[in-house]
Amino acid sequence: MSTQSQSVPARITTRTVVDMKGSGEKISMLTAYDYTMARILDQAGIDIILVGDSASNVMAGHETTLPITLEQMIYHTECVVRGAERSLVVADLPFMSYQVTDTGALKSAGRMMKEAGAHAVKLEGGSVVVPAIRKIVDAGIPVMGHLGLTPQSIYKFGTYKVRATDTQEAEQLLKDAHSLQEAGCFAIVLEKIPASLAERVTQELSIPTIGIGAGHECDGQVLVTHDMLGLNKDFSPRFIRRYADLYAVMTEAIRSYQSDVKKGSFPDENEQYE
């Protein structure tokens, strides 16, 4: 007598992501910082869940991504990993957890994999972080790169404006993209750069590009989930498409609850025990 086993969705891996570029299938990526959101994204079919250091802004209310620590990122990542059965979970290494020494970068990446259970890590920067990437990849840890507007360097840039609009910076970004690929990155995020440059990078690389404010020719797209769902009303760059207005939905629900409590209509007889 045979029993039909319940089908389990295949886990997305770094190999899957690279193969998606080869087959022309676009890659979907969204952020999560906790179990509940990760569970929703995973069951909705998102390919990659990014535990971004944007948690510094979204979860902690900081102005930049710089204050969040490695320990805090490990906590957020382990929560997300518990909620992701299918999605590939990529975790940001936060500011100053990989810039000091290459050995320090490897230790940070190792903690993220061993303690949090991440499937890969993400680092910001070009040629300057290549030695660290090589060391991490050589240890068997997958790395996603990040070029263009790199939020951890915001005080160096002094602005959130589009990057690589001039020829010199554009050519350097292209060189950095090739360097990251040669160092072993399995994918690269391209943030807030001209669409034409992102298209060129995408065409020249064999690994996938994932854009945020970088046009539709990238191999995939990423947004901060709280922005996409309309939970954040204070951040509205042109690259965000709001697929819902959960701020309004939640506000109305909370006001209704408060009103019912004040009126004494919650709980009613069906919502209590005899």
ABEGO torsion letter per residue (X at the ends): XBBBBBBBBBBBBAAAAAAAAAAGBBBBBBBBABAAAAAAAAAAGBABBBBBAAAAAAAAGBABAAABBAAAAAAAAAAAAAABAABBBBBBBBBGAAAABAAAAAAAAAAAAAAAGBABBBBBEBAAAAAAAAAAAAAGBBBBBBBEBBAAAAAAAGBABBBGABAAAAAAAAAAAAAAAAAGBABBBBBGBBAAAAAAAAAABABBBBBBGAEAABABBBBBAAAAAGABAABBBAABBBABBAAAAAAAAAAAAAAAAAAGAOBBAAABBX
